[in-house]
Amino acid sequence: MPEPYAPKNRDFPLSKLNDTMRLVRVRCCYCKRLHNYAPSDLIQIFGDVDVDSLAFRIKCENGKDHGRLDVEAFVPTGREAVGLRIRRLVAIKINRVPVWREDPA
């Protein structure tokens, strides 16, 4: 007899990736760019969110209209880890834009 349907809400936050020494691989299918990120850097930008929700939050750097990105958590094997390049967060810049108001004289 089959199991009854029950929604499976298994959130997998980025903090669990830090515990198991995993990385996040982000790939744009449109321009074929592939980047690897440390989960601690992504937590500083997006907060401790679910890994699957990053696909909707991250935009491609080549073009904002490239659609949704493929995001996956992975553990690099020994062969993959040899030449693996990981993007690290250096700084977060906040763009300050002045907003003016004119007072009647």
VMD Tcl script that builds the backbone (N, CA, C; Angstrom):
set m [mol new atoms 315]
animate dup $m
set s [atomselect $m all]
$s set {name element resname resid chain x y z} {
  {N N MET 1 A 0.841 -1.173 0.000}
  {CA C MET 1 A 0.000 0.000 0.000}
  {C C MET 1 A 0.890 1.240 0.000}
  {N N PRO 2 A 0.634 2.194 -0.894}
  {CA C PRO 2 A 1.507 3.368 -0.967}
  {C C PRO 2 A 1.339 4.276 0.243}
  {N N GLU 3 A 2.391 5.053 0.486}
  {CA C GLU 3 A 2.343 5.992 1.601}
  {C C GLU 3 A 1.381 7.125 1.284}
  {N N PRO 4 A 0.694 7.632 2.278}
  {CA C PRO 4 A -0.160 8.798 2.032}
  {C C PRO 4 A 0.709 10.025 1.783}
  {N N TYR 5 A 0.148 10.928 1.000}
  {CA C TYR 5 A 0.909 12.131 0.674}
  {C C TYR 5 A 1.026 13.011 1.902}
  {N N ALA 6 A 2.208 13.449 2.149}
  {CA C ALA 6 A 2.462 14.412 3.228}
  {C C ALA 6 A 3.525 15.372 2.720}
  {N N PRO 7 A 3.294 16.663 2.866}
  {CA C PRO 7 A 4.317 17.604 2.397}
  {C C PRO 7 A 5.616 17.424 3.167}
  {N N LYS 8 A 6.695 17.385 2.444}
  {CA C LYS 8 A 8.006 17.168 3.044}
  {C C LYS 8 A 8.746 18.496 3.093}
  {N N ASN 9 A 8.713 19.123 4.232}
  {CA C ASN 9 A 9.390 20.411 4.416}
  {C C ASN 9 A 10.708 20.164 5.124}
  {N N ARG 10 A 11.712 19.836 4.363}
  {CA C ARG 10 A 13.039 19.637 4.920}
  {C C ARG 10 A 13.924 20.780 4.455}
  {N N ASP 11 A 13.895 21.843 5.203}
  {CA C ASP 11 A 14.766 22.960 4.853}
  {C C ASP 11 A 16.204 22.571 5.140}
  {N N PHE 12 A 17.092 22.982 4.258}
  {CA C PHE 12 A 18.513 22.698 4.407}
  {C C PHE 12 A 19.244 24.028 4.410}
  {N N PRO 13 A 19.382 24.663 5.581}
  {CA C PRO 13 A 20.001 25.991 5.621}
  {C C PRO 13 A 21.502 25.935 5.349}
  {N N LEU 14 A 22.039 27.103 5.037}
  {CA C LEU 14 A 23.473 27.205 4.723}
  {C C LEU 14 A 24.347 26.883 5.931}
  {N N SER 15 A 23.840 27.088 7.150}
  {CA C SER 15 A 24.646 26.800 8.334}
  {C C SER 15 A 24.954 25.309 8.458}
  {N N LYS 16 A 24.076 24.435 7.947}
  {CA C LYS 16 A 24.363 23.002 7.972}
  {C C LYS 16 A 25.487 22.647 7.005}
  {N N LEU 17 A 25.648 23.436 5.948}
  {CA C LEU 17 A 26.747 23.183 5.014}
  {C C LEU 17 A 28.086 23.502 5.654}
  {N N ASN 18 A 28.120 24.514 6.517}
  {CA C ASN 18 A 29.358 24.847 7.219}
  {C C ASN 18 A 29.786 23.717 8.144}
  {N N ASP 19 A 28.810 23.057 8.766}
  {CA C ASP 19 A 29.134 21.986 9.703}
  {C C ASP 19 A 29.754 20.788 9.005}
  {N N THR 20 A 29.339 20.520 7.778}
  {CA C THR 20 A 29.820 19.337 7.069}
  {C C THR 20 A 30.893 19.651 6.030}
  {N N MET 21 A 31.406 20.875 6.018}
  {CA C MET 21 A 32.483 21.291 5.109}
  {C C MET 21 A 32.091 21.135 3.641}
  {N N ARG 22 A 30.870 21.493 3.313}
  {CA C ARG 22 A 30.411 21.452 1.927}
  {C C ARG 22 A 30.573 22.814 1.288}
  {N N LEU 23 A 30.447 22.858 -0.025}
  {CA C LEU 23 A 30.514 24.096 -0.787}
  {C C LEU 23 A 29.223 24.257 -1.572}
  {N N VAL 24 A 29.012 25.448 -2.093}
  {CA C VAL 24 A 27.835 25.738 -2.914}
  {C C VAL 24 A 28.319 26.009 -4.328}
  {N N ARG 25 A 27.774 25.269 -5.288}
  {CA C ARG 25 A 28.121 25.433 -6.693}
  {C C ARG 25 A 26.962 26.140 -7.391}
  {N N VAL 26 A 27.267 27.269 -8.053}
  {CA C VAL 26 A 26.260 28.058 -8.759}
  {C C VAL 26 A 26.630 28.074 -10.232}
  {N N ARG 27 A 25.665 27.698 -11.085}
  {CA C ARG 27 A 25.927 27.600 -12.520}
  {C C ARG 27 A 24.841 28.318 -13.289}
  {N N CYS 28 A 25.247 29.146 -14.249}
  {CA C CYS 28 A 24.319 29.811 -15.151}
  {C C CYS 28 A 24.224 28.959 -16.410}
  {N N CYS 29 A 23.028 28.497 -16.729}
  {CA C CYS 29 A 22.838 27.649 -17.910}
  {C C CYS 29 A 22.917 28.447 -19.203}
  {N N TYR 30 A 22.676 29.743 -19.117}
  {CA C TYR 30 A 22.668 30.581 -20.304}
  {C C TYR 30 A 24.082 30.869 -20.796}
  {N N CYS 31 A 24.954 31.333 -19.886}
  {CA C CYS 31 A 26.312 31.710 -20.300}
  {C C CYS 31 A 27.373 30.706 -19.850}
  {N N LYS 32 A 26.960 29.598 -19.229}
  {CA C LYS 32 A 27.856 28.490 -18.849}
  {C C LYS 32 A 28.939 28.889 -17.851}
  {N N ARG 33 A 28.632 29.850 -16.975}
  {CA C ARG 33 A 29.580 30.222 -15.920}
  {C C ARG 33 A 29.354 29.345 -14.703}
  {N N LEU 34 A 30.429 28.964 -14.061}
  {CA C LEU 34 A 30.367 28.107 -12.896}
  {C C LEU 34 A 31.226 28.714 -11.794}
  {N N HIS 35 A 30.644 28.892 -10.613}
  {CA C HIS 35 A 31.376 29.442 -9.474}
  {C C HIS 35 A 31.102 28.591 -8.252}
  {N N ASN 36 A 32.113 28.490 -7.383}
  {CA C ASN 36 A 32.000 27.764 -6.124}
  {C C ASN 36 A 32.143 28.774 -4.993}
  {N N TYR 37 A 31.260 28.660 -4.002}
  {CA C TYR 37 A 31.232 29.604 -2.896}
  {C C TYR 37 A 31.324 28.867 -1.568}
  {N N ALA 38 A 31.910 29.530 -0.581}
  {CA C ALA 38 A 31.890 29.024 0.784}
  {C C ALA 38 A 30.553 29.437 1.407}
  {N N PRO 39 A 29.879 28.549 2.128}
  {CA C PRO 39 A 28.569 28.890 2.702}
  {C C PRO 39 A 28.622 30.039 3.698}
  {N N SER 40 A 29.736 30.216 4.401}
  {CA C SER 40 A 29.835 31.304 5.379}
  {C C SER 40 A 29.776 32.670 4.691}
  {N N ASP 41 A 30.316 32.774 3.479}
  {CA C ASP 41 A 30.239 34.036 2.739}
  {C C ASP 41 A 28.813 34.319 2.282}
  {N N LEU 42 A 28.100 33.292 1.860}
  {CA C LEU 42 A 26.721 33.484 1.421}
  {C C LEU 42 A 25.800 33.806 2.589}
  {N N ILE 43 A 26.132 33.321 3.791}
  {CA C ILE 43 A 25.336 33.653 4.983}
  {C C ILE 43 A 25.447 35.134 5.293}
  {N N GLN 44 A 26.621 35.727 5.086}
  {CA C GLN 44 A 26.795 37.162 5.343}
  {C C GLN 44 A 25.964 38.012 4.392}
  {N N ILE 45 A 25.749 37.542 3.179}
  {CA C ILE 45 A 25.005 38.320 2.187}
  {C C ILE 45 A 23.504 38.079 2.293}
  {N N PHE 46 A 23.094 36.808 2.279}
  {CA C PHE 46 A 21.680 36.467 2.191}
  {C C PHE 46 A 21.071 36.037 3.519}
  {N N GLY 47 A 21.873 35.801 4.525}
  {CA C GLY 47 A 21.368 35.256 5.778}
  {C C GLY 47 A 21.378 33.732 5.717}
  {N N ASP 48 A 20.918 33.115 6.788}
  {CA C ASP 48 A 20.914 31.654 6.859}
  {C C ASP 48 A 19.641 31.121 6.199}
  {N N VAL 49 A 19.627 31.141 4.872}
  {CA C VAL 49 A 18.454 30.733 4.103}
  {C C VAL 49 A 18.628 29.303 3.601}
  {N N ASP 50 A 17.568 28.766 3.051}
  {CA C ASP 50 A 17.588 27.437 2.466}
  {C C ASP 50 A 18.428 27.449 1.192}
  {N N VAL 51 A 19.117 26.362 0.922}
  {CA C VAL 51 A 19.988 26.279 -0.251}
  {C C VAL 51 A 19.178 26.419 -1.541}
  {N N ASP 52 A 17.996 25.817 -1.583}
  {CA C ASP 52 A 17.175 25.878 -2.791}
  {C C ASP 52 A 16.651 27.280 -3.074}
  {N N SER 53 A 16.478 28.098 -2.042}
  {CA C SER 53 A 15.969 29.452 -2.271}
  {C C SER 53 A 17.041 30.380 -2.839}
  {N N LEU 54 A 18.301 29.969 -2.812}
  {CA C LEU 54 A 19.363 30.794 -3.394}
  {C C LEU 54 A 19.221 30.917 -4.907}
  {N N ALA 55 A 18.606 29.934 -5.543}
  {CA C ALA 55 A 18.429 29.977 -6.998}
  {C C ALA 55 A 17.592 31.183 -7.408}
  {N N PHE 56 A 16.677 31.608 -6.561}
  {CA C PHE 56 A 15.839 32.761 -6.869}
  {C C PHE 56 A 16.481 34.068 -6.431}
  {N N ARG 57 A 17.432 34.020 -5.515}
  {CA C ARG 57 A 18.037 35.238 -4.964}
  {C C ARG 57 A 19.292 35.682 -5.712}
  {N N ILE 58 A 20.077 34.742 -6.195}
  {CA C ILE 58 A 21.328 35.070 -6.876}
  {C C ILE 58 A 21.034 35.370 -8.345}
  {N N LYS 59 A 21.641 36.413 -8.866}
  {CA C LYS 59 A 21.518 36.773 -10.283}
  {C C LYS 59 A 22.869 36.584 -10.958}
  {N N CYS 60 A 22.833 36.299 -12.246}
  {CA C CYS 60 A 24.062 36.134 -13.018}
  {C C CYS 60 A 24.747 37.487 -13.183}
  {N N GLU 61 A 26.067 37.492 -13.121}
  {CA C GLU 61 A 26.823 38.731 -13.249}
  {C C GLU 61 A 26.895 39.222 -14.691}
  {N N ASN 62 A 26.769 38.320 -15.666}
  {CA C ASN 62 A 26.818 38.731 -17.072}
  {C C ASN 62 A 25.542 39.423 -17.512}
  {N N GLY 63 A 24.426 38.989 -17.006}
  {CA C GLY 63 A 23.158 39.584 -17.399}
  {C C GLY 63 A 22.087 39.232 -16.399}
  {N N LYS 64 A 21.252 40.203 -16.052}
  {CA C LYS 64 A 20.210 39.963 -15.059}
  {C C LYS 64 A 19.056 39.162 -15.643}
  {N N ASP 65 A 18.972 39.063 -16.970}
  {CA C ASP 65 A 17.849 38.392 -17.607}
  {C C ASP 65 A 18.163 36.943 -17.990}
  {N N HIS 66 A 19.173 36.345 -17.379}
  {CA C HIS 66 A 19.544 34.981 -17.725}
  {C C HIS 66 A 18.665 33.944 -17.045}
  {N N GLY 67 A 17.741 34.358 -16.234}
  {CA C GLY 67 A 16.830 33.420 -15.598}
  {C C GLY 67 A 17.398 32.867 -14.305}
  {N N ARG 68 A 16.801 31.770 -13.866}
  {CA C ARG 68 A 17.167 31.154 -12.606}
  {C C ARG 68 A 18.467 30.376 -12.754}
  {N N LEU 69 A 19.306 30.435 -11.735}
  {CA C LEU 69 A 20.586 29.736 -11.744}
  {C C LEU 69 A 20.450 28.376 -11.079}
  {N N ASP 70 A 21.306 27.449 -11.472}
  {CA C ASP 70 A 21.353 26.132 -10.829}
  {C C ASP 70 A 22.242 26.234 -9.599}
  {N N VAL 71 A 21.693 25.922 -8.440}
  {CA C VAL 71 A 22.427 25.988 -7.185}
  {C C VAL 71 A 22.398 24.610 -6.549}
  {N N GLU 72 A 23.571 24.109 -6.171}
  {CA C GLU 72 A 23.637 22.811 -5.514}
  {C C GLU 72 A 24.727 22.828 -4.457}
  {N N ALA 73 A 24.510 22.047 -3.409}
  {CA C ALA 73 A 25.515 21.857 -2.379}
  {C C ALA 73 A 26.269 20.570 -2.694}
  {N N PHE 74 A 27.581 20.604 -2.555}
  {CA C PHE 74 A 28.369 19.415 -2.875}
  {C C PHE 74 A 29.598 19.341 -1.986}
  {N N VAL 75 A 30.095 18.136 -1.860}
  {CA C VAL 75 A 31.349 17.880 -1.153}
  {C C VAL 75 A 32.382 17.554 -2.216}
  {N N PRO 76 A 33.440 18.366 -2.350}
  {CA C PRO 76 A 34.424 18.075 -3.387}
  {C C PRO 76 A 35.224 16.822 -3.043}
  {N N THR 77 A 35.360 15.965 -4.030}
  {CA C THR 77 A 36.188 14.778 -3.846}
  {C C THR 77 A 37.655 15.180 -3.958}
  {N N GLY 78 A 38.536 14.265 -3.738}
  {CA C GLY 78 A 39.967 14.569 -3.790}
  {C C GLY 78 A 40.405 15.056 -5.154}
  {N N ARG 79 A 39.891 14.443 -6.188}
  {CA C ARG 79 A 40.258 14.832 -7.549}
  {C C ARG 79 A 39.697 16.219 -7.893}
  {N N GLU 80 A 38.464 16.503 -7.467}
  {CA C GLU 80 A 37.859 17.818 -7.737}
  {C C GLU 80 A 38.533 18.922 -6.935}
  {N N ALA 81 A 38.969 18.611 -5.726}
  {CA C ALA 81 A 39.504 19.632 -4.832}
  {C C ALA 81 A 40.878 20.135 -5.246}
  {N N VAL 82 A 41.582 19.428 -6.125}
  {CA C VAL 82 A 42.940 19.812 -6.495}
  {C C VAL 82 A 42.956 21.153 -7.210}
  {N N GLY 83 A 42.146 21.345 -8.220}
  {CA C GLY 83 A 42.175 22.594 -8.972}
  {C C GLY 83 A 40.951 23.458 -8.755}
  {N N LEU 84 A 40.234 23.242 -7.662}
  {CA C LEU 84 A 38.978 23.935 -7.409}
  {C C LEU 84 A 39.229 25.371 -6.978}
  {N N ARG 85 A 38.560 26.306 -7.649}
  {CA C ARG 85 A 38.671 27.713 -7.301}
  {C C ARG 85 A 37.411 28.121 -6.556}
  {N N ILE 86 A 37.592 28.667 -5.372}
  {CA C ILE 86 A 36.471 29.072 -4.525}
  {C C ILE 86 A 36.455 30.589 -4.453}
  {N N ARG 87 A 35.308 31.185 -4.738}
  {CA C ARG 87 A 35.165 32.636 -4.631}
  {C C ARG 87 A 34.955 32.999 -3.172}
  {N N ARG 88 A 35.764 33.930 -2.681}
  {CA C ARG 88 A 35.673 34.364 -1.290}
  {C C ARG 88 A 35.193 35.810 -1.236}
  {N N LEU 89 A 34.435 36.126 -0.224}
  {CA C LEU 89 A 33.898 37.463 -0.036}
  {C C LEU 89 A 34.976 38.367 0.546}
  {N N VAL 90 A 35.258 39.475 -0.142}
  {CA C VAL 90 A 36.274 40.415 0.322}
  {C C VAL 90 A 35.619 41.566 1.079}
  {N N ALA 91 A 34.583 42.154 0.487}
  {CA C ALA 91 A 33.893 43.274 1.115}
  {C C ALA 91 A 32.484 43.375 0.549}
  {N N ILE 92 A 31.623 44.029 1.307}
  {CA C ILE 92 A 30.269 44.319 0.847}
  {C C ILE 92 A 30.163 45.828 0.712}
  {N N LYS 93 A 29.891 46.290 -0.502}
  {CA C LYS 93 A 29.766 47.718 -0.753}
  {C C LYS 93 A 28.291 48.103 -0.771}
  {N N ILE 94 A 28.002 49.183 -0.100}
  {CA C ILE 94 A 26.639 49.702 -0.078}
  {C C ILE 94 A 26.626 50.983 -0.890}
  {N N ASN 95 A 25.760 51.021 -1.863}
  {CA C ASN 95 A 25.681 52.171 -2.756}
  {C C ASN 95 A 24.843 53.260 -2.093}
  {N N ARG 96 A 25.431 54.411 -1.830}
  {CA C ARG 96 A 24.726 55.527 -1.205}
  {C C ARG 96 A 24.261 56.480 -2.289}
  {N N VAL 97 A 22.955 56.680 -2.381}
  {CA C VAL 97 A 22.360 57.546 -3.388}
  {C C VAL 97 A 21.644 58.678 -2.667}
  {N N PRO 98 A 21.980 59.932 -2.973}
  {CA C PRO 98 A 21.295 61.045 -2.293}
  {C C PRO 98 A 19.878 61.230 -2.836}
  {N N VAL 99 A 18.977 61.573 -1.937}
  {CA C VAL 99 A 17.592 61.890 -2.285}
  {C C VAL 99 A 17.355 63.319 -1.821}
  {N N TRP 100 A 16.921 64.187 -2.748}
  {CA C TRP 100 A 16.772 65.608 -2.457}
  {C C TRP 100 A 15.307 65.981 -2.318}
  {N N ARG 101 A 15.092 67.021 -1.520}
  {CA C ARG 101 A 13.766 67.586 -1.342}
  {C C ARG 101 A 13.915 69.101 -1.422}
  {N N GLU 102 A 13.010 69.740 -2.125}
  {CA C GLU 102 A 13.051 71.201 -2.251}
  {C C GLU 102 A 12.041 71.824 -1.311}
  {N N ASP 103 A 12.508 72.750 -0.447}
  {CA C ASP 103 A 11.620 73.480 0.444}
  {C C ASP 103 A 11.116 74.728 -0.258}
  {N N PRO 104 A 9.833 75.025 -0.107}
  {CA C PRO 104 A 9.331 76.246 -0.722}
  {C C PRO 104 A 9.942 77.474 -0.040}
  {N N ALA 105 A 10.314 78.445 -0.837}
  {CA C ALA 105 A 10.966 79.640 -0.301}
  {C C ALA 105 A 10.015 80.657 0.259}
}
mol reanalyze $m
mol bondsrecalc $m
mol representation Tube
mol addrep $m
